[in-house]
Amino acid sequence: MYAKNIIESIQSFHEELTAIRQDIHAHPELGFQESRTSDLVASALKALGYQVHRNVGRTGLVGVLQGKKNTSGRSIGLRADMDALPILETGEHGYASTNKGVMHACGHDGHTTVLLGAARYLAETRNFNGTVNLIFQPAEEGLGGAQAMLDDGLFERFPCDSIFGLHNWPGLPPGVIGVCPGPMMAAADLFDIHIEGRGGHGAHAYQTNDPIIIAAQLINALQTIVSRNVPAPDSAVVTVAAVKAGNIEAKNVIPKDALLCGTVRTFSPAIQEQVIARMQEIIAGIASAFNAKIELKYNKLFPATVNTPEHASLVADVATELFGKENVVPNLTPSMGSEDFSVMLKQRPGAYFRLGQGGAENGCVLHSSIFNFNDAVIPTGSAMFCRLVERSLPLDAA
């Protein structure tokens, strides 16, 4: 009955939340440029009675609320991301992006709204003993917004005994919650490989040291790392995603250099280091074999997103309580995508979970130009956050 009351309460203002979500969708902002979104969130939180702290991680903010009791000395963090992507929206609906070339193609407009829905319910009920910190994060899409908030003293200023975040998931039916203990998303690394050969006339290739031939050998060799060096039970991805060499207007010219760019994804730090070491060995070997200079620049962008088993179990329990066992996937297959919420989870225990929204079957997938958050699941996400607070900070706690 209690769980039903949470859902019904949030559904009573679902229409207002939908209007907020669609307004944010129509006014997307890139990372560290979320001024309008931050203003909207701050205004909504202040109206609900939250202490609002601006400029945490530049455009980020934190809303702080005390429960009916605050004798437990405990606190919890709930996080949502706010930024959009540099993608031209092609979907057809009445609230499409008014900022040409920028759109909410990953559903952060929905995440922000879900947390605002939770903010309202928590402010109206305060059925918890302790402190709730609502963390509205900027710049999740590769710009390090989570780290920027940590660098501004996020957890020192707003202590959290645990922290939770969610992400919509088109591959799960609407309203289904997915989570798993341990790694939830992969570490994301980026690399650039510069090959310096010797250019010349395409008709006299023997006078050159063709970097395109070297690049081709290197691409093939790098693909053996996962298939021949990473143990089969483990997971890794090595992707060369861009190749730059030569000039298509000069088809008889062999260039002097080539550039390969790509990404590496791993769940385990040990496998991550193994992949890096093997890349270095392959590069050194091919450089020697072809008498070329090859330079690797490797950037560990985000670590793996790893749930603590205790908090992943709590997410599954709460979802079962709210929506029934049939709407919970407690051992969801981890994704090779990445998430900078991972840096927060390295400092505090917690869990990151999926909010099913459907759409994948019709091509409405993350980072697609036709993506659109499913407003029907806003109350589902909000209820999850609220019940996680009440279960983590029970009123009867000492």
Residue pairs with C-beta under 8 A, 6 or more apart in sequence:
3 321
3 322
3 383
3 387
6 121
6 322
6 383
6 386
6 387
7 322
7 379
7 383
9 121
9 124
9 125
10 17
10 117
10 118
10 120
10 121
10 378
10 379
10 382
10 383
10 386
11 379
13 117
13 120
14 378
14 379
17 113
17 116
17 117
17 375
17 378
17 379
17 382
18 113
18 375
18 378
20 40
20 44
20 113
20 116
21 109
21 110
21 112
21 113
21 373
21 375
21 378
22 95
22 375
23 40
23 95
24 37
24 40
24 104
24 109
24 112
24 113
25 95
25 96
25 97
25 103
25 104
25 109
25 372
25 373
26 95
26 96
26 97
26 98
27 36
27 37
27 97
27 98
27 99
28 84
28 85
28 97
28 99
28 102
28 103
28 104
28 109
29 35
29 36
29 37
29 82
29 83
29 84
29 99
29 102
30 83
30 84
30 85
30 86
30 102
30 141
31 83
31 138
31 139
31 140
31 141
31 142
31 143
31 145
32 58
32 59
32 83
32 138
32 139
32 143
32 145
32 148
33 59
33 83
34 59
34 82
34 83
34 138
34 139
35 59
37 59
37 82
37 112
38 54
38 59
38 60
38 61
38 82
38 136
38 138
41 61
41 63
41 82
41 112
41 116
41 136
42 52
42 54
42 61
44 116
44 119
45 52
45 61
45 63
45 116
45 119
45 134
46 52
48 119
48 120
48 123
49 65
49 123
50 63
50 64
50 65
50 119
50 123
50 134
51 63
51 64
51 65
52 61
52 62
52 63
52 64
53 61
53 62
53 63
53 64
53 157
53 158
54 61
55 61
55 152
56 62
56 149
56 152
56 154
56 157
57 137
57 138
57 139
57 145
57 146
57 148
57 149
57 150
57 151
57 152
57 154
58 138
58 139
58 145
58 148
59 82
59 138
59 139
60 82
60 135
60 136
60 137
60 138
60 145
60 148
60 149
60 152
61 136
62 133
62 134
62 135
62 136
62 154
62 157
62 158
63 119
63 133
63 134
63 136
64 131
64 132
64 133
64 134
64 158
65 119
65 122
65 123
65 126
65 131
65 132
65 134
66 126
66 130
66 131
67 126
67 127
67 128
67 129
67 130
67 131
67 132
67 393
67 395
68 126
68 127
68 128
68 129
68 395
69 128
69 129
69 130
69 395
70 129
70 130
70 131
71 129
71 397
71 398
72 129
72 130
72 393
72 397
72 398
73 130
74 129
74 130
74 131
74 161
74 392
74 393
74 397
75 130
75 131
75 132
75 133
75 158
75 159
75 160
75 161
75 393
76 130
76 131
76 132
76 133
76 160
76 161
76 162
76 163
76 164
76 388
76 389
76 392
76 393
77 133
77 134
77 135
77 155
77 158
77 160
77 162
77 163
77 164
77 344
77 348
77 350
78 115
78 118
78 132
78 133
78 134
78 135
78 163
78 164
78 165
78 385
78 388
78 389
79 115
79 135
79 136
79 137
79 163
79 164
79 165
79 341
79 344
80 108
80 111
80 112
80 114
80 115
80 134
80 135
80 136
80 137
80 165
80 166
81 108
81 111
81 112
81 137
81 138
81 140
81 145
81 341
82 108
82 111
82 112
82 136
82 137
82 138
82 140
83 108
83 138
83 139
83 140
83 141
83 143
83 145
84 97
84 99
84 102
84 103
84 104
84 105
84 106
84 108
84 109
84 141
85 102
85 103
85 104
85 105
85 106
85 141
85 367
86 101
86 102
87 101
87 102
87 103
87 105
87 367
87 369
88 100
88 101
88 103
88 369
89 96
89 97
89 103
89 105
89 369
89 370
90 369
90 370
91 369
91 370
91 371
91 372
93 372
96 103
97 103
97 104
103 369
103 371
104 110
104 371
104 373
105 366
105 367
105 368
105 369
105 371
106 141
106 366
106 367
106 371
107 167
107 168
107 357
107 366
107 371
107 373
108 140
109 373
110 168
110 357
110 373
110 374
110 375
110 377
110 378
110 381
111 166
111 167
111 168
111 381
112 136
113 378
114 166
114 355
114 378
114 381
114 382
114 385
115 134
115 136
115 382
115 385
117 378
117 379
117 381
117 382
118 134
118 381
118 382
118 383
118 385
118 386
118 389
119 134
121 382
121 383
121 386
122 128
122 132
122 386
122 389
127 390
127 395
128 389
128 390
128 392
128 393
128 394
128 395
129 393
129 394
129 395
129 396
129 397
130 393
130 397
131 159
131 393
132 389
132 393
133 158
133 159
133 160
135 149
135 154
135 158
135 163
137 145
137 146
137 149
137 341
138 145
138 148
138 149
139 145
139 148
140 146
140 339
140 340
140 341
142 301
144 340
145 340
146 340
146 341
146 342
146 343
146 344
147 340
147 343
149 344
150 343
150 344
150 347
154 344
155 347
155 348
160 348
160 350
161 348
161 349
161 392
162 311
162 348
162 349
162 350
162 392
163 344
163 345
163 348
163 349
163 350
164 311
164 315
164 350
164 351
164 352
164 353
164 385
164 388
165 339
165 341
165 344
165 350
165 352
165 353
166 352
166 353
166 354
166 355
166 381
166 384
166 385
167 339
167 352
167 353
167 354
167 355
168 354
168 355
168 356
168 357
168 366
168 373
168 374
168 377
168 381
169 178
169 354
169 355
169 356
169 357
170 357
170 358
170 359
170 360
170 364
170 365
170 366
170 371
171 356
171 360
172 178
172 329
172 354
172 355
172 356
172 357
172 358
173 356
173 358
174 356
174 357
174 358
174 374
174 376
174 377
174 380
175 323
175 327
175 356
175 376
175 377
175 380
176 323
176 327
176 328
176 329
176 356
177 315
177 316
177 319
177 323
177 327
177 328
177 329
177 353
177 354
177 355
177 356
177 380
177 384
178 328
178 329
178 332
178 353
178 354
178 356
179 307
179 312
179 315
179 316
179 319
179 329
179 330
179 332
179 351
179 352
179 353
179 354
180 307
180 312
180 330
180 331
180 332
180 333
180 334
181 307
181 308
181 309
181 312
181 313
181 331
182 306
182 307
182 309
182 312
182 334
183 267
183 268
183 304
183 305
183 306
183 307
183 334
184 305
184 306
184 307
184 332
184 334
184 335
184 339
184 351
184 352
184 353
185 304
185 305
185 334
185 335
185 336
185 337
185 338
185 339
185 342
185 352
186 235
186 237
186 265
186 266
186 267
186 304
186 305
186 334
186 335
186 336
186 337
186 338
187 265
187 266
187 267
187 269
187 272
187 300
187 301
187 302
187 303
187 304
187 338
187 342
188 263
188 265
188 301
188 302
188 337
188 338
189 263
189 264
189 265
189 266
189 272
189 276
189 298
189 299
189 300
189 301
190 261
190 262
190 263
190 264
190 298
190 299
190 301
191 260
191 261
191 262
191 263
191 264
191 279
191 296
191 297
191 298
191 299
192 259
192 260
192 261
192 296
192 297
193 218
193 259
193 260
193 261
193 283
193 294
193 295
193 296
193 297
194 257
194 258
194 259
194 294
194 295
194 297
195 211
195 214
195 215
195 218
195 257
195 258
195 259
195 260
195 292
195 293
195 294
196 211
196 256
196 257
196 292
196 293
196 294
196 295
197 208
197 209
197 210
197 211
197 214
197 255
197 256
197 257
197 258
197 290
197 292
198 208
198 209
198 256
199 208
199 211
199 253
199 254
199 255
199 256
199 257
200 207
200 208
200 253
200 254
201 207
201 208
201 252
201 253
201 254
202 251
202 252
202 253
202 254
203 252
205 254
208 254
209 290
209 291
209 292
210 254
211 245
211 254
211 255
211 256
211 257
211 258
211 292
212 245
212 246
212 254
212 255
212 258
213 290
214 258
214 286
214 290
214 292
214 294
215 243
215 245
215 258
215 260
217 286
217 290
218 260
218 282
218 283
218 286
218 294
219 240
219 243
219 260
221 282
221 285
221 286
222 238
222 240
222 279
222 282
223 238
225 236
225 238
225 275
225 278
225 279
225 282
226 236
226 237
226 238
226 275
229 274
229 275
229 278
230 236
230 271
230 274
230 275
234 267
234 268
234 271
235 266
235 267
235 271
235 334
235 336
236 264
236 265
236 266
236 271
236 272
236 275
237 263
237 264
237 265
237 266
237 336
238 262
238 264
238 275
238 279
239 262
239 263
239 264
239 265
240 260
240 261
240 262
241 261
241 262
241 263
242 259
242 260
242 261
242 262
243 258
243 259
243 260
243 261
244 258
244 259
244 261
245 255
245 257
245 258
245 259
246 253
246 254
246 255
246 258
247 253
247 255
264 272
264 275
264 276
264 279
265 336
265 338
266 272
266 275
266 304
267 304
267 334
268 304
269 303
269 304
272 300
276 298
279 296
279 298
280 296
283 294
283 296
284 294
286 292
286 294
287 293
287 294
301 338
302 338
302 339
302 340
302 342
302 343
303 342
303 343
303 346
304 342
305 338
305 339
305 341
305 342
305 345
305 352
306 342
306 345
306 346
307 345
307 350
307 351
307 352
308 345
308 349
308 350
308 351
310 349
311 349
311 350
311 351
312 330
312 351
312 353
313 330
314 351
314 388
314 391
314 392
315 351
315 353
315 384
315 388
316 328
316 330
317 391
318 384
318 387
318 388
318 391
319 327
319 328
319 353
319 384
320 328
321 387
322 380
322 383
322 384
322 387
323 380
329 354
332 354
337 366
339 352
341 352
344 350
345 352
353 384
355 377
355 380
355 381
355 384
356 377
357 373
357 374
357 376
357 377
358 364
358 374
359 365
359 371
359 372
359 374
363 370
364 370
364 371
364 372
365 371
